[in-house]
Amino acid sequence: MILGAVLAGGRSTRFGSDKALAVLHGRTLLDRAVAALAGHCDAVVVVGRDDAPVPTLPDWPRAGMGPLGGIAAALHHARDAGYAEVLTCAVDSVGLGDDVLVQLGAAPAYCADQPVIGLWPVSAAGAVDAILTGEGRHSMIAFSQSIGARAVRFDNKPANINTPADLSAAEERSHGL
């Protein structure tokens, strides 16, 4: 079983307002991310915010730990609930595509262009915990390397909306993000 986890605990500093509530083609980025994962997962949670259309989880071990805090929370929840893997994406990862699991292949794997898009085995919880409770930087790449995850180049690179200009550019695209 696969748990989907939308990572939504960022501060949206480059965006200037709550990015999760920004609207693209008539739907919020949060709703789009939840829907994108729902098509591939047995259940979906949102990590790092209290308000969402699906159950929410706080970052682990606390807020402000970056994407790894969200991944850690999702892996802990998945392990405790009997899931085998967690498929993650950021709230601003738009256009995952219907073949995201095919492109990622077997876990552990992540999108080379956006490491927060990944398929992680629940057995990776200990590795992410060690990084988050240890000294040094909380790096997605360090985590990925520590569990032997593969970096995968996607055929169609998902959009990464960090600024209002990125949102405007995505809105102008005609390929139906």
Stockholm file with secondary structure:
# STOCKHOLM 1.0

chainA/1-177         MILGAVLAGGRSTRFGSDKALAVLHGRTLLDRAVAALAGHCDAVVVVGRDDAPVPTLPDWPRAGMGPLGGIAAALHHARDAGYAEVLTCAVDSVGLGDDVLVQLGAAPAYCADQPVIGLWPVSAAGAVDAILTGEGRHSMIAFSQSIGARAVRFDNKPANINTPADLSAAEERSHGL
#=GR chainA/1-177 SS CEEEEEECCCCCTTTSSCGGGCEETTEEHHHHHHHHHHTTCSEEEEESCSCCSSCEECCSSSTTSCHHHHHHHHHHHHHHHTCSEEEEEETTEECCCTTHHHHHCSSSEEETTEEEEEEEEGGGHHHHHHHHHSSSCCCHHHHHHHTTCEEECCSSCCEECCSHHHHHHHHHCSSCC
#=GC SS_cons         CEEEEEECCCCCTTTSSCGGGCEETTEEHHHHHHHHHHTTCSEEEEESCSCCSSCEECCSSSTTSCHHHHHHHHHHHHHHHTCSEEEEEETTEECCCTTHHHHHCSSSEEETTEEEEEEEEGGGHHHHHHHHHSSSCCCHHHHHHHTTCEEECCSSCCEECCSHHHHHHHHHCSSCC
//
